[in-house]
């Protein structure tokens, strides 16, 4: 029988791979990293690590033997040579079906619920249960939560106004900042009503902290109760103290939901909770409604309420990223050699410098870091101890920071710059700034549909593709439009990179005043992995490029 487990400690012990540190997308997806984390598959013929192909470079760089990896979800690339010698199954389902070879599949309780839902109906599943954990329920005062956020936002507004004073291209943006507007609970009520939910379980960190206003203790979840509009925190024994009044103790999370909710339609983060917790809820009678995407949207469309914090994050990012690459360029021009980790150390120092020099009164922490030399790989990935020297053809630094107040992430950034070192890559990089700032952000205004922005970007690129071919930055053997329609050219932000609202085919969200996000052109071809990405905000009178210095 094929068995699957997602136990991160087993992955690290067996393969030396810390998914949150070594893999890029596990770091980016704060609300859904269990969805993209590796799985260990054991069969009668051996054991394999199942990895999404977008992490191929990272898994191999971490030292995992290639013959012990099975890849799935083929990576989108305009250079097919990158993946020519590495097969990847079309999906996790097709890979599991192949490995199972007609037999049943055993799922450990730690496998994410979304995988269970995807595999159900395709293979016979035998699912393990988790041991119930007793919890104490604490009811939060919603007004106190709102007051806490309002106080933080006042500080954010004062800080951001001071930070952008005198920045000509951001003139007028400070008028968009607000500390008093807060629709988190009214929007949550709308979500619950639209999905006809009786209860909504919030376990993923961005959703938990957005609802409660405090850092999430280990094993703790929040529960929104429809009808009564009450917010309850369920904390296991040993968790950090919850500053609220206890209202009961229950033998498990499932039992608490059954006792406290008015009915059984329970919204759950299908891309976060384990199948073990899902089955615990179902044994107590809950009807589970997947809402990971809905909650991502709930965060995305309210991001303008935290615009001041977003601006601080964007300004910190552009300073730290551009200064780190300037340091690398100066060193290379002087004939020095160093490593990706050295550039990363400068980047981290520049984040700290930004906070100190600008007297930022709250935390600025790394969110994710994609920093690598094209000589090492064209796949995206975190930095490793790889040499940077005269042979380096391009360095990509695509990264974000988190703005943190009392352990709560109130904003994140996501932007990219590169250091191209060949004539072709330099020409392409200059052009990609035009694509991002004119071809993508130039389209962004109220009423524009996300998927239409993607199509408009392809039209903008079309007259220039022959030039990319002529300088060796694109091949003639690639259906460029077909491949690029498989990925986005940007996304909204919502306390993380958004996977609910992307500038991508199939995404129907309509942009409006207050929409905030990133626009990007990743271009990995031949010997250059180029990232060009800026953060934008649609204001009342115009659209701003917030990450432009």
Beta strands, then each sheet from edge to edge (+ up, - down):
strand 1: 2-5
strand 2: 39-43
strand 3: 46-52
strand 4: 69-72
strand 5: 88-89
strand 6: 105-107
strand 7: 125-127
strand 8: 135-140
strand 9: 199-202
strand 10: 221-225
strand 11: 230-236
strand 12: 245-250
strand 13: 265-268
strand 14: 287-290
strand 15: 338-339
strand 16: 363-373
strand 17: 387-388
strand 18: 394-405
strand 19: 408-412
strand 20: 415-420
strand 21: 490-493
strand 22: 497-502
strand 23: 516-525
strand 24: 528-538
strand 25: 543-545
sheet 1: 5+ 4+ 3+ 2- 1+ 6+ 7+
sheet 2: 12+ 8- 11+ 10- 9+ 13+ 14+
sheet 3: 15+ 17-
sheet 4: 16+ 18- 19+
sheet 5: 16+ 18- 20+
sheet 6: 22+ 21- 23+ 24- 25+
end
